[in-house]
């Protein structure tokens, strides 16, 4: 499975998880390693730091871009040529 396909699947899960819990205040995060080494996502945390740390752990320390969000949806994607957004 290519990295871009895995990241898109993770991004969809973040959106669905945040939509399901829209009535409560929740932190989430998405992260990607710009060298293609890792990705991670989290949703449903009471604290921003917990959401961030979950992504860092899922990436195995390879994510150099981690973005947090509050009561929102987020997505990341990476193309086979390494471009991401």
PDB file as gemmi writes it, atoms N, CA and C in Angstrom:
CRYST1    1.000    1.000    1.000  90.00  90.00  90.00 P 1                      
ATOM      1  N   UNK A   1       0.843  -1.179   0.000  1.00  0.00           N  
ATOM      2  CA  UNK A   1       0.000   0.000   0.000  1.00  0.00           C  
ATOM      3  C   UNK A   1       0.887   1.240   0.000  1.00  0.00           C  
ATOM      4  N   UNK A   2       0.601   2.183  -0.885  1.00  0.00           N  
ATOM      5  CA  UNK A   2       1.390   3.411  -0.948  1.00  0.00           C  
ATOM      6  C   UNK A   2       1.079   4.306   0.245  1.00  0.00           C  
ATOM      7  N   UNK A   3       2.059   5.127   0.650  1.00  0.00           N  
ATOM      8  CA  UNK A   3       1.907   6.036   1.791  1.00  0.00           C  
ATOM      9  C   UNK A   3       0.711   6.961   1.611  1.00  0.00           C  
ATOM     10  N   UNK A   4       0.510   7.518   0.415  1.00  0.00           N  
ATOM     11  CA  UNK A   4      -0.599   8.438   0.184  1.00  0.00           C  
ATOM     12  C   UNK A   4      -1.943   7.796   0.470  1.00  0.00           C  
ATOM     13  N   UNK A   5      -2.100   6.540   0.112  1.00  0.00           N  
ATOM     14  CA  UNK A   5      -3.353   5.837   0.365  1.00  0.00           C  
ATOM     15  C   UNK A   5      -3.578   5.674   1.861  1.00  0.00           C  
ATOM     16  N   UNK A   6      -2.557   5.344   2.608  1.00  0.00           N  
ATOM     17  CA  UNK A   6      -2.703   5.183   4.052  1.00  0.00           C  
ATOM     18  C   UNK A   6      -3.059   6.511   4.715  1.00  0.00           C  
ATOM     19  N   UNK A   7      -2.442   7.586   4.295  1.00  0.00           N  
ATOM     20  CA  UNK A   7      -2.713   8.889   4.908  1.00  0.00           C  
ATOM     21  C   UNK A   7      -4.137   9.317   4.624  1.00  0.00           C  
ATOM     22  N   UNK A   8      -4.614   9.151   3.398  1.00  0.00           N  
ATOM     23  CA  UNK A   8      -5.990   9.524   3.089  1.00  0.00           C  
ATOM     24  C   UNK A   8      -6.965   8.729   3.949  1.00  0.00           C  
ATOM     25  N   UNK A   9      -6.720   7.459   4.163  1.00  0.00           N  
ATOM     26  CA  UNK A   9      -7.590   6.657   5.011  1.00  0.00           C  
ATOM     27  C   UNK A   9      -7.612   7.162   6.442  1.00  0.00           C  
ATOM     28  N   UNK A  10      -6.477   7.575   6.946  1.00  0.00           N  
ATOM     29  CA  UNK A  10      -6.401   8.110   8.301  1.00  0.00           C  
ATOM     30  C   UNK A  10      -7.132   9.435   8.400  1.00  0.00           C  
ATOM     31  N   UNK A  11      -7.028  10.264   7.383  1.00  0.00           N  
ATOM     32  CA  UNK A  11      -7.689  11.563   7.405  1.00  0.00           C  
ATOM     33  C   UNK A  11      -9.196  11.403   7.446  1.00  0.00           C  
ATOM     34  N   UNK A  12      -9.730  10.460   6.710  1.00  0.00           N  
ATOM     35  CA  UNK A  12     -11.167  10.221   6.729  1.00  0.00           C  
ATOM     36  C   UNK A  12     -11.612   9.803   8.126  1.00  0.00           C  
ATOM     37  N   UNK A  13     -10.844   8.954   8.790  1.00  0.00           N  
ATOM     38  CA  UNK A  13     -11.193   8.525  10.144  1.00  0.00           C  
ATOM     39  C   UNK A  13     -11.230   9.696  11.114  1.00  0.00           C  
ATOM     40  N   UNK A  14     -10.328  10.659  10.971  1.00  0.00           N  
ATOM     41  CA  UNK A  14     -10.319  11.828  11.846  1.00  0.00           C  
ATOM     42  C   UNK A  14     -11.599  12.622  11.654  1.00  0.00           C  
ATOM     43  N   UNK A  15     -11.995  12.829  10.428  1.00  0.00           N  
ATOM     44  CA  UNK A  15     -13.216  13.583  10.148  1.00  0.00           C  
ATOM     45  C   UNK A  15     -14.438  12.883  10.712  1.00  0.00           C  
ATOM     46  N   UNK A  16     -14.533  11.597  10.525  1.00  0.00           N  
ATOM     47  CA  UNK A  16     -15.688  10.861  11.026  1.00  0.00           C  
ATOM     48  C   UNK A  16     -15.726  10.849  12.549  1.00  0.00           C  
ATOM     49  N   UNK A  17     -14.584  10.679  13.182  1.00  0.00           N  
ATOM     50  CA  UNK A  17     -14.537  10.659  14.643  1.00  0.00           C  
ATOM     51  C   UNK A  17     -14.935  12.003  15.225  1.00  0.00           C  
ATOM     52  N   UNK A  18     -14.487  13.088  14.624  1.00  0.00           N  
ATOM     53  CA  UNK A  18     -14.809  14.408  15.145  1.00  0.00           C  
ATOM     54  C   UNK A  18     -16.273  14.756  14.898  1.00  0.00           C  
ATOM     55  N   UNK A  19     -16.835  14.334  13.771  1.00  0.00           N  
ATOM     56  CA  UNK A  19     -18.241  14.600  13.484  1.00  0.00           C  
ATOM     57  C   UNK A  19     -19.131  13.856  14.468  1.00  0.00           C  
ATOM     58  N   UNK A  20     -18.770  12.628  14.800  1.00  0.00           N  
ATOM     59  CA  UNK A  20     -19.579  11.827  15.710  1.00  0.00           C  
ATOM     60  C   UNK A  20     -19.637  12.436  17.105  1.00  0.00           C  
ATOM     61  N   UNK A  21     -18.602  13.157  17.531  1.00  0.00           N  
ATOM     62  CA  UNK A  21     -18.565  13.728  18.867  1.00  0.00           C  
ATOM     63  C   UNK A  21     -18.732  15.239  18.859  1.00  0.00           C  
ATOM     64  N   UNK A  22     -19.471  15.775  17.906  1.00  0.00           N  
ATOM     65  CA  UNK A  22     -19.549  17.221  17.728  1.00  0.00           C  
ATOM     66  C   UNK A  22     -20.159  17.950  18.918  1.00  0.00           C  
ATOM     67  N   UNK A  23     -20.915  17.266  19.766  1.00  0.00           N  
ATOM     68  CA  UNK A  23     -21.567  17.931  20.888  1.00  0.00           C  
ATOM     69  C   UNK A  23     -20.601  18.242  22.028  1.00  0.00           C  
ATOM     70  N   UNK A  24     -19.445  17.612  22.063  1.00  0.00           N  
ATOM     71  CA  UNK A  24     -18.492  17.843  23.143  1.00  0.00           C  
ATOM     72  C   UNK A  24     -17.232  18.524  22.610  1.00  0.00           C  
ATOM     73  N   UNK A  25     -16.502  19.162  23.508  1.00  0.00           N  
ATOM     74  CA  UNK A  25     -15.259  19.846  23.133  1.00  0.00           C  
ATOM     75  C   UNK A  25     -14.135  18.829  23.070  1.00  0.00           C  
ATOM     76  N   UNK A  26     -13.525  18.688  21.898  1.00  0.00           N  
ATOM     77  CA  UNK A  26     -12.493  17.678  21.734  1.00  0.00           C  
ATOM     78  C   UNK A  26     -11.336  18.187  20.890  1.00  0.00           C  
ATOM     79  N   UNK A  27     -10.121  17.795  21.275  1.00  0.00           N  
ATOM     80  CA  UNK A  27      -8.910  18.086  20.527  1.00  0.00           C  
ATOM     81  C   UNK A  27      -8.539  16.907  19.639  1.00  0.00           C  
ATOM     82  N   UNK A  28      -7.957  17.198  18.510  1.00  0.00           N  
ATOM     83  CA  UNK A  28      -7.429  16.179  17.622  1.00  0.00           C  
ATOM     84  C   UNK A  28      -6.162  16.704  16.982  1.00  0.00           C  
ATOM     85  N   UNK A  29      -5.490  15.844  16.238  1.00  0.00           N  
ATOM     86  CA  UNK A  29      -4.264  16.246  15.558  1.00  0.00           C  
ATOM     87  C   UNK A  29      -4.017  15.335  14.367  1.00  0.00           C  
ATOM     88  N   UNK A  30      -3.314  15.860  13.380  1.00  0.00           N  
ATOM     89  CA  UNK A  30      -2.829  15.071  12.255  1.00  0.00           C  
ATOM     90  C   UNK A  30      -1.356  15.394  12.085  1.00  0.00           C  
ATOM     91  N   UNK A  31      -0.595  14.411  11.640  1.00  0.00           N  
ATOM     92  CA  UNK A  31       0.829  14.641  11.459  1.00  0.00           C  
ATOM     93  C   UNK A  31       1.375  13.825  10.309  1.00  0.00           C  
ATOM     94  N   UNK A  32       2.451  14.337   9.724  1.00  0.00           N  
ATOM     95  CA  UNK A  32       3.079  13.651   8.600  1.00  0.00           C  
ATOM     96  C   UNK A  32       4.580  13.908   8.625  1.00  0.00           C  
ATOM     97  N   UNK A  33       5.329  12.918   8.220  1.00  0.00           N  
ATOM     98  CA  UNK A  33       6.764  13.086   8.040  1.00  0.00           C  
ATOM     99  C   UNK A  33       7.010  13.514   6.610  1.00  0.00           C  
ATOM    100  N   UNK A  34       7.588  14.660   6.397  1.00  0.00           N  
ATOM    101  CA  UNK A  34       7.740  15.184   5.040  1.00  0.00           C  
ATOM    102  C   UNK A  34       8.700  14.361   4.192  1.00  0.00           C  
ATOM    103  N   UNK A  35       9.452  13.478   4.797  1.00  0.00           N  
ATOM    104  CA  UNK A  35      10.310  12.574   4.031  1.00  0.00           C  
ATOM    105  C   UNK A  35       9.588  11.265   3.715  1.00  0.00           C  
ATOM    106  N   UNK A  36       8.319  11.161   4.091  1.00  0.00           N  
ATOM    107  CA  UNK A  36       7.536   9.968   3.810  1.00  0.00           C  
ATOM    108  C   UNK A  36       7.716   8.861   4.827  1.00  0.00           C  
ATOM    109  N   UNK A  37       8.331   9.175   5.957  1.00  0.00           N  
ATOM    110  CA  UNK A  37       8.641   8.145   6.946  1.00  0.00           C  
ATOM    111  C   UNK A  37       7.502   7.807   7.906  1.00  0.00           C  
ATOM    112  N   UNK A  38       6.509   8.654   8.045  1.00  0.00           N  
ATOM    113  CA  UNK A  38       5.453   8.332   8.993  1.00  0.00           C  
ATOM    114  C   UNK A  38       4.265   9.258   8.897  1.00  0.00           C  
ATOM    115  N   UNK A  39       3.199   8.839   9.544  1.00  0.00           N  
ATOM    116  CA  UNK A  39       2.003   9.656   9.668  1.00  0.00           C  
ATOM    117  C   UNK A  39       1.267   9.223  10.929  1.00  0.00           C  
ATOM    118  N   UNK A  40       0.343  10.051  11.365  1.00  0.00           N  
ATOM    119  CA  UNK A  40      -0.470   9.695  12.522  1.00  0.00           C  
ATOM    120  C   UNK A  40      -1.648  10.632  12.651  1.00  0.00           C  
ATOM    121  N   UNK A  41      -2.626  10.216  13.408  1.00  0.00           N  
ATOM    122  CA  UNK A  41      -3.791  11.048  13.668  1.00  0.00           C  
ATOM    123  C   UNK A  41      -4.355  10.726  15.035  1.00  0.00           C  
ATOM    124  N   UNK A  42      -5.109  11.658  15.574  1.00  0.00           N  
ATOM    125  CA  UNK A  42      -5.787  11.440  16.849  1.00  0.00           C  
ATOM    126  C   UNK A  42      -7.058  12.274  16.872  1.00  0.00           C  
ATOM    127  N   UNK A  43      -7.996  11.877  17.696  1.00  0.00           N  
ATOM    128  CA  UNK A  43      -9.262  12.611  17.840  1.00  0.00           C  
ATOM    129  C   UNK A  43      -9.880  12.254  19.180  1.00  0.00           C  
ATOM    130  N   UNK A  44     -10.650  13.198  19.727  1.00  0.00           N  
ATOM    131  CA  UNK A  44     -11.418  12.918  20.928  1.00  0.00           C  
ATOM    132  C   UNK A  44     -10.683  13.126  22.240  1.00  0.00           C  
ATOM    133  N   UNK A  45      -9.662  13.957  22.250  1.00  0.00           N  
ATOM    134  CA  UNK A  45      -8.898  14.198  23.472  1.00  0.00           C  
ATOM    135  C   UNK A  45      -9.348  15.475  24.175  1.00  0.00           C  
ATOM    136  N   UNK A  46      -9.320  15.463  25.482  1.00  0.00           N  
ATOM    137  CA  UNK A  46      -9.698  16.633  26.271  1.00  0.00           C  
ATOM    138  C   UNK A  46      -8.616  17.704  26.282  1.00  0.00           C  
ATOM    139  N   UNK A  47      -7.369  17.301  26.035  1.00  0.00           N  
ATOM    140  CA  UNK A  47      -6.242  18.230  26.083  1.00  0.00           C  
ATOM    141  C   UNK A  47      -5.466  18.196  24.770  1.00  0.00           C  
ATOM    142  N   UNK A  48      -5.061  19.376  24.318  1.00  0.00           N  
ATOM    143  CA  UNK A  48      -4.287  19.492  23.087  1.00  0.00           C  
ATOM    144  C   UNK A  48      -3.002  18.676  23.160  1.00  0.00           C  
ATOM    145  N   UNK A  49      -2.331  18.736  24.297  1.00  0.00           N  
ATOM    146  CA  UNK A  49      -1.061  18.019  24.444  1.00  0.00           C  
ATOM    147  C   UNK A  49      -1.244  16.508  24.289  1.00  0.00           C  
ATOM    148  N   UNK A  50      -2.366  15.970  24.756  1.00  0.00           N  
ATOM    149  CA  UNK A  50      -2.619  14.529  24.611  1.00  0.00           C  
ATOM    150  C   UNK A  50      -2.823  14.148  23.147  1.00  0.00           C  
ATOM    151  N   UNK A  51      -3.558  14.972  22.409  1.00  0.00           N  
ATOM    152  CA  UNK A  51      -3.778  14.719  20.983  1.00  0.00           C  
ATOM    153  C   UNK A  51      -2.457  14.779  20.223  1.00  0.00           C  
ATOM    154  N   UNK A  52      -1.652  15.781  20.518  1.00  0.00           N  
ATOM    155  CA  UNK A  52      -0.337  15.950  19.881  1.00  0.00           C  
ATOM    156  C   UNK A  52       0.565  14.751  20.184  1.00  0.00           C  
ATOM    157  N   UNK A  53       0.640  14.369  21.447  1.00  0.00           N  
ATOM    158  CA  UNK A  53       1.521  13.266  21.851  1.00  0.00           C  
ATOM    159  C   UNK A  53       1.113  11.947  21.219  1.00  0.00           C  
ATOM    160  N   UNK A  54      -0.186  11.721  21.055  1.00  0.00           N  
ATOM    161  CA  UNK A  54      -0.648  10.492  20.403  1.00  0.00           C  
ATOM    162  C   UNK A  54      -0.116  10.420  18.975  1.00  0.00           C  
ATOM    163  N   UNK A  55      -0.201  11.548  18.243  1.00  0.00           N  
ATOM    164  CA  UNK A  55       0.309  11.580  16.871  1.00  0.00           C  
ATOM    165  C   UNK A  55       1.818  11.356  16.866  1.00  0.00           C  
ATOM    166  N   UNK A  56       2.522  12.019  17.747  1.00  0.00           N  
ATOM    167  CA  UNK A  56       3.985  11.857  17.824  1.00  0.00           C  
ATOM    168  C   UNK A  56       4.353  10.388  18.037  1.00  0.00           C  
ATOM    169  N   UNK A  57       3.632   9.716  18.923  1.00  0.00           N  
ATOM    170  CA  UNK A  57       3.902   8.305  19.193  1.00  0.00           C  
ATOM    171  C   UNK A  57       3.574   7.421  17.998  1.00  0.00           C  
ATOM    172  N   UNK A  58       2.453   7.705  17.312  1.00  0.00           N  
ATOM    173  CA  UNK A  58       2.091   6.915  16.132  1.00  0.00           C  
ATOM    174  C   UNK A  58       3.122   7.067  15.023  1.00  0.00           C  
ATOM    175  N   UNK A  59       3.700   8.241  14.910  1.00  0.00           N  
ATOM    176  CA  UNK A  59       4.710   8.509  13.878  1.00  0.00           C  
ATOM    177  C   UNK A  59       6.053   7.887  14.214  1.00  0.00           C  
ATOM    178  N   UNK A  60       6.210   7.438  15.422  1.00  0.00           N  
ATOM    179  CA  UNK A  60       7.494   6.900  15.835  1.00  0.00           C  
ATOM    180  C   UNK A  60       8.584   7.965  15.870  1.00  0.00           C  
ATOM    181  N   UNK A  61       8.174   9.220  16.044  1.00  0.00           N  
ATOM    182  CA  UNK A  61       9.124  10.323  16.080  1.00  0.00           C  
ATOM    183  C   UNK A  61       9.508  10.858  14.712  1.00  0.00           C  
ATOM    184  N   UNK A  62       8.903  10.315  13.639  1.00  0.00           N  
ATOM    185  CA  UNK A  62       9.264  10.733  12.290  1.00  0.00           C  
ATOM    186  C   UNK A  62       8.428  11.893  11.758  1.00  0.00           C  
ATOM    187  N   UNK A  63       7.344  12.266  12.407  1.00  0.00           N  
ATOM    188  CA  UNK A  63       6.511  13.373  11.929  1.00  0.00           C  
ATOM    189  C   UNK A  63       7.194  14.701  12.262  1.00  0.00           C  
ATOM    190  N   UNK A  64       7.454  15.479  11.235  1.00  0.00           N  
ATOM    191  CA  UNK A  64       8.020  16.798  11.486  1.00  0.00           C  
ATOM    192  C   UNK A  64       6.977  17.903  11.263  1.00  0.00           C  
ATOM    193  N   UNK A  65       5.777  17.524  10.893  1.00  0.00           N  
ATOM    194  CA  UNK A  65       4.666  18.462  10.755  1.00  0.00           C  
ATOM    195  C   UNK A  65       3.467  17.880  11.499  1.00  0.00           C  
ATOM    196  N   UNK A  66       3.110  18.471  12.634  1.00  0.00           N  
ATOM    197  CA  UNK A  66       1.937  18.031  13.395  1.00  0.00           C  
ATOM    198  C   UNK A  66       1.050  19.246  13.627  1.00  0.00           C  
ATOM    199  N   UNK A  67      -0.213  19.111  13.276  1.00  0.00           N  
ATOM    200  CA  UNK A  67      -1.176  20.195  13.417  1.00  0.00           C  
ATOM    201  C   UNK A  67      -2.312  19.752  14.328  1.00  0.00           C  
ATOM    202  N   UNK A  68      -2.630  20.562  15.316  1.00  0.00           N  
ATOM    203  CA  UNK A  68      -3.736  20.258  16.214  1.00  0.00           C  
ATOM    204  C   UNK A  68      -4.963  21.062  15.803  1.00  0.00           C  
ATOM    205  N   UNK A  69      -6.126  20.575  16.214  1.00  0.00           N  
ATOM    206  CA  UNK A  69      -7.378  21.268  15.932  1.00  0.00           C  
ATOM    207  C   UNK A  69      -8.352  21.013  17.069  1.00  0.00           C  
ATOM    208  N   UNK A  70      -9.316  21.904  17.202  1.00  0.00           N  
ATOM    209  CA  UNK A  70     -10.263  21.865  18.309  1.00  0.00           C  
ATOM    210  C   UNK A  70     -11.692  21.905  17.753  1.00  0.00           C  
ATOM    211  N   UNK A  71     -12.474  20.854  18.022  1.00  0.00           N  
ATOM    212  CA  UNK A  71     -13.853  20.756  17.545  1.00  0.00           C  
ATOM    213  C   UNK A  71     -13.956  20.987  16.040  1.00  0.00           C  
ATOM    214  N   UNK A  72     -13.008  20.476  15.307  1.00  0.00           N  
ATOM    215  CA  UNK A  72     -12.999  20.613  13.853  1.00  0.00           C  
ATOM    216  C   UNK A  72     -12.585  19.295  13.221  1.00  0.00           C  
ATOM    217  N   UNK A  73     -12.537  19.327  11.931  1.00  0.00           N  
ATOM    218  CA  UNK A  73     -12.104  18.193  11.138  1.00  0.00           C  
ATOM    219  C   UNK A  73     -10.802  18.569  10.442  1.00  0.00           C  
ATOM    220  N   UNK A  74      -9.911  17.634  10.257  1.00  0.00           N  
ATOM    221  CA  UNK A  74      -8.651  17.916   9.574  1.00  0.00           C  
ATOM    222  C   UNK A  74      -8.268  16.738   8.698  1.00  0.00           C  
ATOM    223  N   UNK A  75      -7.473  17.013   7.685  1.00  0.00           N  
ATOM    224  CA  UNK A  75      -7.026  15.952   6.777  1.00  0.00           C  
ATOM    225  C   UNK A  75      -5.615  16.270   6.299  1.00  0.00           C  
ATOM    226  N   UNK A  76      -4.882  15.220   6.017  1.00  0.00           N  
ATOM    227  CA  UNK A  76      -3.578  15.333   5.375  1.00  0.00           C  
ATOM    228  C   UNK A  76      -3.515  14.300   4.271  1.00  0.00           C  
ATOM    229  N   UNK A  77      -2.699  14.561   3.290  1.00  0.00           N  
ATOM    230  CA  UNK A  77      -2.517  13.612   2.203  1.00  0.00           C  
ATOM    231  C   UNK A  77      -1.107  13.780   1.654  1.00  0.00           C  
ATOM    232  N   UNK A  78      -0.533  12.687   1.196  1.00  0.00           N  
ATOM    233  CA  UNK A  78       0.796  12.742   0.610  1.00  0.00           C  
ATOM    234  C   UNK A  78       0.790  11.986  -0.710  1.00  0.00           C  
ATOM    235  N   UNK A  79       1.293  12.620  -1.756  1.00  0.00           N  
ATOM    236  CA  UNK A  79       1.366  12.020  -3.076  1.00  0.00           C  
ATOM    237  C   UNK A  79       2.569  11.094  -3.175  1.00  0.00           C  
ATOM    238  N   UNK A  80       2.581  10.254  -4.197  1.00  0.00           N  
ATOM    239  CA  UNK A  80       3.681   9.315  -4.357  1.00  0.00           C  
ATOM    240  C   UNK A  80       5.011  10.019  -4.612  1.00  0.00           C  
ATOM    241  N   UNK A  81       4.971  11.291  -5.058  1.00  0.00           N  
ATOM    242  CA  UNK A  81       6.220  12.022  -5.290  1.00  0.00           C  
ATOM    243  C   UNK A  81       6.712  12.744  -4.038  1.00  0.00           C  
ATOM    244  N   UNK A  82       6.020  12.580  -2.909  1.00  0.00           N  
ATOM    245  CA  UNK A  82       6.427  13.175  -1.654  1.00  0.00           C  
ATOM    246  C   UNK A  82       5.740  14.479  -1.324  1.00  0.00           C  
ATOM    247  N   UNK A  83       5.039  15.074  -2.292  1.00  0.00           N  
ATOM    248  CA  UNK A  83       4.299  16.316  -2.018  1.00  0.00           C  
ATOM    249  C   UNK A  83       3.173  16.012  -1.040  1.00  0.00           C  
ATOM    250  N   UNK A  84       2.875  16.969  -0.176  1.00  0.00           N  
ATOM    251  CA  UNK A  84       1.831  16.738   0.818  1.00  0.00           C  
ATOM    252  C   UNK A  84       1.048  18.023   1.064  1.00  0.00           C  
ATOM    253  N   UNK A  85      -0.104  17.857   1.663  1.00  0.00           N  
ATOM    254  CA  UNK A  85      -0.940  19.013   1.990  1.00  0.00           C  
ATOM    255  C   UNK A  85      -2.068  18.638   2.902  1.00  0.00           C  
TER     256      UNK A  85                                                      
END                                                                             
